[in-house]
């Protein structure tokens, strides 16, 4: 029986949702059953063999609903194959370098260590001024954040394919 995979995400403006959808599409194309849903719509992990959890990052933190999901489901996640991803920085260059070495929220690292994810990655995000409110536009201007879509779809696809390989090897 093929594993059933959950791709859960937390997003503010949709960029992380689109990353989650791409990951789900790649895994689905490998003939796995995949559900791609917002974290606050997940009620039970028992039907899933593998979980991919992602969140947008703001000021070095995951969105509250993703953090809460990780905390509330620690025991169930520790029993499954888990991958974690974050999305956030805009601009060119390595996302971790752009974020001064950040790759996962420090406040959640101990929890992640107990869950023992197979991998933790940090993807570039997208920043669309049309989706922001006035206070956010002021902040973006103040910190001179690069505006645009900096997501690397080839990198995201490659990462999703690496998950498929792990799932295939586990099924042997």
Buried (B, 14 or more C-beta within 10 A) or exposed (E): EEBEBBBBBBBBBEBBBBBBBBBBBBBBEBEBBBBBBBBBEBEEBEEBBBBBBBBBBEEBBBBEBBBBBBEEBEEBBEEBBBBBBBBBBBBEEEBBEBBEEBBBBEEBEEBBEEBEBEEBBBBBBBBEEEEBEEEBEEEBEEEEBEBBEBBEEEEBBEBBBBBBEBBEEEEE
